[in-house]
Amino acid sequence: MTMISLCPLAQVLVQNVQIESLRSMEGLPKCSANYVPLTRINFLERTENVFTLTTSIIDGPSVKYTWEETNARCIKLASALSDLGISRKDVVQRHKLRSSSS
């Protein structure tokens, strides 16, 4: 079984953001210019905008996705679920398909 590894936000921030620039924002009043609550949706959107071509998911030696591809796949999945009538707070269970050789 191959593990899918998602780059943690902390790892991306440590690699791409200068700690000093974060310190310079300490003490500023929160406003739309410097503070937005981070949700799963705006995390994907913001990460795609900033790290478009950076690898987001690696699944084995041959499967890699960028943040742009990850966001697009999430949007497609959300649209497919919506088309099936699944909406917010509905519970969805994933079933593992049995292999025909077992």
C-alpha positions as CSV (number, residue, x, y, z in Angstrom):
1,M,0.0,0.0,0.0
2,T,1.4,3.4,-1.0
3,M,1.0,6.3,1.5
4,I,-0.2,9.6,0.1
5,S,1.8,12.4,1.7
6,L,0.4,16.0,1.7
7,C,2.9,18.7,2.3
8,P,2.1,20.2,5.7
9,L,1.3,23.9,5.7
10,A,4.0,24.4,8.3
11,Q,6.7,22.9,6.1
12,V,5.6,25.0,3.1
13,L,5.7,28.2,5.2
14,V,9.1,27.4,6.8
15,Q,10.6,26.9,3.3
16,N,9.0,29.9,1.6
17,V,8.3,32.6,4.1
18,Q,10.9,34.6,6.0
19,I,10.3,34.4,9.7
20,E,11.4,38.1,10.0
21,S,8.5,39.2,7.8
22,L,6.1,37.5,10.1
23,R,7.6,39.1,13.1
24,S,7.2,42.5,11.5
25,M,3.4,41.9,11.5
26,E,3.2,41.3,15.2
27,G,1.1,43.9,17.0
28,L,-0.8,45.0,13.8
29,P,-4.6,45.2,14.2
30,K,-6.3,42.4,12.3
31,C,-8.0,43.6,9.1
32,S,-8.8,42.1,5.7
33,A,-5.4,43.2,4.4
34,N,-3.4,41.1,6.9
35,Y,-5.7,38.6,8.4
36,V,-8.2,36.1,7.0
37,P,-9.5,33.0,8.9
38,L,-8.0,29.9,7.3
39,T,-10.6,27.4,6.1
40,R,-10.0,24.3,4.0
41,I,-11.4,26.1,0.9
42,N,-9.4,29.3,1.2
43,F,-6.3,27.3,2.2
44,L,-6.5,25.5,-1.2
45,E,-7.2,28.7,-3.1
46,R,-4.4,30.7,-1.4
47,T,-1.9,27.9,-1.6
48,E,-2.6,27.4,-5.3
49,N,-2.1,31.1,-5.9
50,V,1.2,31.3,-4.0
51,F,2.7,27.8,-4.7
52,T,1.0,27.0,-8.1
53,L,3.7,24.6,-9.4
54,T,5.0,23.3,-6.1
55,T,4.4,19.6,-5.4
56,S,1.5,19.1,-3.0
57,I,0.9,15.3,-3.2
58,I,3.2,12.4,-3.9
59,D,1.7,8.9,-4.3
60,G,4.5,6.5,-5.1
61,P,7.3,7.0,-7.6
62,S,5.3,8.2,-10.6
63,V,2.3,10.2,-9.2
64,K,2.9,13.8,-8.3
65,Y,0.4,16.7,-8.2
66,T,1.0,20.4,-7.9
67,W,-1.1,22.7,-5.8
68,E,-2.8,23.9,-9.0
69,E,-3.7,20.3,-9.9
70,T,-4.8,19.5,-6.3
71,N,-7.2,22.5,-6.2
72,A,-8.6,21.6,-9.6
73,R,-9.2,17.9,-8.5
74,C,-10.9,19.1,-5.3
75,I,-13.2,21.4,-7.2
76,K,-14.1,18.5,-9.6
77,L,-14.8,16.2,-6.6
78,A,-16.9,18.8,-4.9
79,S,-18.9,19.3,-8.2
80,A,-19.4,15.6,-8.7
81,L,-20.7,15.2,-5.1
82,S,-23.0,18.2,-5.6
83,D,-24.3,16.7,-8.8
84,L,-25.2,13.5,-6.9
85,G,-27.2,15.6,-4.4
86,I,-24.7,15.5,-1.6
87,S,-24.4,18.7,0.3
88,R,-22.9,20.3,3.4
89,K,-23.0,18.1,6.5
90,D,-24.0,14.9,4.6
91,V,-22.0,11.9,5.5
92,V,-20.1,10.1,2.7
93,Q,-18.5,6.7,3.1
94,R,-15.9,5.3,0.8
95,H,-16.0,1.6,0.1
96,K,-12.9,-0.3,-0.9
97,L,-13.5,-2.3,-4.0
98,R,-12.4,-5.9,-4.0
99,S,-9.8,-7.0,-6.5
100,S,-11.1,-9.6,-9.0
101,S,-8.0,-11.7,-8.4
102,S,-8.8,-12.3,-4.7
